[in-house]
Amino acid sequence: MARNTAALAAGVATVAVLALGGCHAGPSRDTSADDAPWGGTQVVLPARASGEPELVQVPPPPFSDGVFPCSDCHAQPDLPPNRTRRVLVDAHDEIVLKHDEEHRWCLDCHDAVDRDQLHLAGGELVPFSESYRLCGQCHGEKHRDWRAGIHGRRTGFWNGRKEYLLCVHCHDPHAPRFKPLVPRPAPVHPGPMTR
């Protein structure tokens, strides 16, 4: 009897996991732009083992003026992908790679065919609004902490709409380490206060 009950429970659990998309179902974007009037994207983060998938708002990535969509320039047939590591001199010369620069190059993250997308190590295309998935491949502990609200910034309500900032809102993806800060001088006491 106990063996049959255990087998039945295991079968029900398996069906439930498969019906809900599995433990490792990737995030999917909600295409209802009307629900994101502030210009961001709604992203469904996959469920953790202890809960439901979570719908969060993600503001658009902070692109520099005039650089997106990338396909405006990179879709030209006379501009084939160049996978050689080099110092950029003609275009994007303002970008200095300081992010594992001995082993990384532009096309390790940016897709060579569809420049308006990023790609994961397995080749899956990822929109810029889900760039946290790309960052999380190498920075798993930071991604875990970001999901939990420990690392990064999020706003919203515990039981309502939430807005997560992407990694790129705080970190330059090409040089993610923060530059040293110079402390501001201490405030000056205004002197005696009179009425």
C-alpha positions as CSV (number, residue, x, y, z in Angstrom):
1,M,0.0,0.0,0.0
2,A,2.8,2.5,1.0
3,R,4.7,1.6,-2.2
4,N,1.6,2.3,-4.4
5,T,1.0,5.6,-2.6
6,A,4.6,6.7,-3.1
7,A,4.5,5.8,-6.8
8,L,1.2,7.7,-7.2
9,A,2.7,10.8,-5.5
10,A,5.8,10.6,-7.7
11,G,3.7,10.4,-10.8
12,V,1.5,13.3,-9.8
13,A,4.5,15.4,-9.0
14,T,6.1,14.6,-12.4
15,V,2.9,15.5,-14.3
16,A,2.6,18.8,-12.3
17,V,6.3,19.8,-13.1
18,L,5.8,19.0,-16.8
19,A,2.5,20.8,-16.9
20,L,4.0,23.9,-15.3
21,G,6.9,24.0,-17.8
22,G,9.5,22.1,-15.8
23,C,12.0,23.3,-13.3
24,H,14.3,24.8,-15.9
25,A,11.9,26.5,-18.2
26,G,13.6,29.7,-19.5
27,P,12.1,33.1,-19.1
28,S,9.6,34.3,-21.7
29,R,8.6,37.8,-22.5
30,D,5.0,39.0,-22.2
31,T,4.2,40.7,-25.5
32,S,1.4,42.9,-24.0
33,A,3.1,46.3,-24.5
34,D,0.0,48.0,-23.1
35,D,0.9,46.7,-19.6
36,A,4.3,48.4,-19.8
37,P,3.6,52.0,-20.8
38,W,6.8,53.3,-19.3
39,G,8.7,51.8,-22.3
40,G,10.1,48.6,-20.6
41,T,9.4,44.9,-21.1
42,Q,7.6,42.5,-18.9
43,V,9.7,39.4,-18.2
44,V,8.5,36.2,-16.6
45,L,11.3,34.9,-14.4
46,P,11.2,31.1,-14.1
47,A,9.8,29.6,-11.0
48,R,12.1,28.7,-8.2
49,A,11.6,25.3,-6.5
50,S,9.4,26.9,-3.9
51,G,7.0,29.1,-5.9
52,E,5.3,30.4,-9.0
53,P,6.9,32.1,-12.0
54,E,7.3,35.8,-11.2
55,L,6.2,38.6,-13.6
56,V,8.5,41.6,-13.3
57,Q,9.0,44.9,-15.2
58,V,12.4,45.6,-16.8
59,P,13.2,49.1,-18.0
60,P,14.8,49.3,-21.5
61,P,18.6,48.9,-21.4
62,P,20.5,52.2,-21.3
63,F,21.8,52.3,-24.9
64,S,24.0,55.2,-26.0
65,D,22.4,57.5,-28.5
66,G,22.6,56.3,-32.1
67,V,23.9,52.8,-31.5
68,F,20.7,50.7,-31.5
69,P,19.4,49.0,-33.4
70,C,22.8,47.5,-34.3
71,S,21.4,46.1,-37.6
72,D,21.2,49.6,-39.0
73,C,24.9,49.3,-39.7
74,H,25.8,45.7,-39.2
75,A,23.1,44.3,-41.6
76,Q,25.0,45.8,-44.5
77,P,26.3,43.0,-46.8
78,D,29.7,44.7,-47.2
79,L,30.2,44.5,-43.4
80,P,30.8,40.8,-42.6
81,P,31.4,39.7,-39.0
82,N,35.1,40.0,-38.0
83,R,35.9,37.6,-35.1
84,T,39.5,38.8,-34.7
85,R,40.3,40.4,-31.4
86,R,41.7,43.9,-32.0
87,V,41.5,47.5,-31.0
88,L,38.5,49.1,-32.7
89,V,39.5,52.2,-34.6
90,D,36.7,53.0,-37.0
91,A,33.5,52.3,-35.2
92,H,32.9,51.7,-31.5
93,D,36.3,53.1,-30.8
94,E,35.0,54.5,-27.5
95,I,34.5,51.0,-26.2
96,V,37.5,49.6,-24.3
97,L,37.0,46.0,-23.3
98,K,37.9,45.4,-19.7
99,H,35.8,42.3,-19.0
100,D,38.0,39.2,-19.2
101,E,39.6,40.9,-22.2
102,E,42.2,38.1,-22.6
103,H,39.5,35.6,-23.4
104,R,36.5,37.6,-24.6
105,W,35.5,39.4,-27.8
106,C,32.4,41.2,-29.0
107,L,30.9,38.1,-30.7
108,D,31.2,36.1,-27.5
109,C,28.1,37.9,-26.3
110,H,26.7,39.8,-29.4
111,D,25.2,37.5,-32.1
112,A,27.1,37.6,-35.3
113,V,24.1,37.2,-37.6
114,D,21.4,39.1,-35.7
115,R,23.2,42.0,-34.1
116,D,20.0,43.2,-32.4
117,Q,20.3,40.2,-30.1
118,L,22.7,38.7,-27.7
119,H,23.4,34.9,-27.5
120,L,24.0,32.5,-24.7
121,A,26.9,30.0,-24.7
122,G,24.6,27.3,-26.2
123,G,23.6,29.6,-29.1
124,E,20.1,30.6,-27.9
125,L,19.3,34.2,-28.9
126,V,18.4,36.6,-26.1
127,P,17.0,40.1,-26.4
128,F,18.8,42.9,-24.7
129,S,15.9,43.2,-22.2
130,E,16.9,39.7,-20.9
131,S,20.7,40.4,-20.8
132,Y,20.7,39.2,-17.2
133,R,20.5,35.7,-18.6
134,L,23.8,36.2,-20.4
135,C,25.5,37.8,-17.4
136,G,24.2,34.9,-15.2
137,Q,26.1,32.3,-17.2
138,C,29.4,33.5,-15.8
139,H,28.2,35.4,-12.7
140,G,25.8,32.8,-11.3
141,E,26.1,33.9,-7.7
142,K,25.4,37.5,-8.6
143,H,22.4,36.3,-10.7
144,R,21.1,34.3,-7.8
145,D,21.4,37.3,-5.5
146,W,19.8,39.6,-8.1
147,R,16.8,37.3,-8.3
148,A,16.5,37.3,-4.5
149,G,16.7,41.1,-4.4
150,I,20.1,41.1,-2.6
151,H,22.3,42.4,-5.5
152,G,21.2,45.2,-7.7
153,R,18.1,47.4,-7.4
154,R,14.5,46.6,-7.6
155,T,11.4,48.8,-6.9
156,G,7.8,47.9,-6.5
157,F,5.7,46.0,-4.0
158,W,6.1,42.6,-2.4
159,N,2.7,41.6,-3.6
160,G,2.3,43.7,-6.7
161,R,4.2,45.1,-9.7
162,K,8.0,44.8,-9.4
163,E,10.7,46.5,-11.5
164,Y,14.1,45.0,-11.7
165,L,17.0,47.0,-13.1
166,L,19.2,45.0,-15.4
167,C,22.9,44.4,-14.7
168,V,23.7,47.0,-17.5
169,H,21.8,49.7,-15.6
170,C,24.6,49.8,-13.1
171,H,27.5,48.0,-14.7
172,D,29.0,48.8,-18.1
173,P,29.0,45.4,-19.8
174,H,32.3,46.1,-21.5
175,A,34.0,47.3,-18.2
176,P,31.8,46.2,-15.3
177,R,34.0,47.0,-12.4
178,F,33.1,50.3,-10.7
179,K,35.6,53.1,-11.0
180,P,37.0,54.2,-7.6
181,L,35.1,57.0,-6.0
182,V,36.6,60.0,-4.3
183,P,34.8,60.7,-1.1
184,R,32.9,64.0,-0.8
185,P,34.0,66.3,2.0
186,A,32.1,66.1,5.3
187,P,29.3,68.6,5.6
188,V,30.1,71.9,7.3
189,H,28.2,72.7,10.5
190,P,26.1,75.8,9.8
191,G,26.9,77.4,13.1
192,P,24.6,78.4,15.9
193,M,21.0,78.3,15.1
194,T,18.8,81.2,16.2
195,R,15.1,81.8,16.0
